[in-house]
Amino acid sequence: MEVKLNQTYRTPEGRILRVKTVRDSGVHTLQQIDENGNIIPDVKNSFGHVIDRSERFCSDETIAKFKKIK
């Protein structure tokens, strides 16, 4: 399965991720989105520390475990 820009995947945890950048190294940048396609911002705690990032780096092996959404 070839990873292309703007493809959308659902993780086993239920997150929806869209491919933001594709690299030759096999590690790609994915961005978390909601059902409508809007980007979900980083979640911060009361001290301002990021506890849940919007962008994720995933390898080809990890992306192969995700379910592709049209």
MOMOZI-V871571 format. One record per residue. N is the residue number from 1. PHI is phi in whole degrees, -180 to 180 (999 if undefined). OMEGA is omega as a letter, one per 20 degrees, with the letter a starting at -180 (999 if undefined). Layout:
# MOMOZI-V871571
n | phi | omega
N | PHI | OMEGA
N | PHI | OMEGA
This chain:
# MOMOZI-V871571
n | phi | omega
1 | 999 | a
2 | -94 | r
3 | -88 | r
4 | -126 | r
5 | -60 | r
6 | 65 | r
7 | -73 | a
8 | -117 | a
9 | -131 | r
10 | -114 | a
11 | -82 | r
12 | -61 | r
13 | -81 | r
14 | 100 | r
15 | -77 | r
16 | -108 | a
17 | -123 | r
18 | -117 | a
19 | -72 | a
20 | -99 | r
21 | -137 | r
22 | -117 | a
23 | -117 | r
24 | -70 | a
25 | -70 | a
26 | 97 | r
27 | -108 | a
28 | -115 | r
29 | -98 | r
30 | -120 | a
31 | -120 | a
32 | -77 | r
33 | -130 | r
34 | -98 | a
35 | -61 | a
36 | -89 | r
37 | 93 | r
38 | -83 | a
39 | -73 | r
40 | -89 | a
41 | -72 | r
42 | -60 | r
43 | -96 | a
44 | -117 | r
45 | -87 | a
46 | -67 | r
47 | -90 | r
48 | 92 | r
49 | -85 | r
50 | -74 | r
51 | -111 | r
52 | -146 | a
53 | -82 | r
54 | -82 | a
55 | -92 | r
56 | -134 | r
57 | -104 | a
58 | -131 | r
59 | -86 | r
60 | -61 | a
61 | -67 | r
62 | -70 | a
63 | -65 | r
64 | -64 | r
65 | -82 | a
66 | -82 | r
67 | -94 | a
68 | -80 | r
69 | -107 | a
70 | -65 | 999
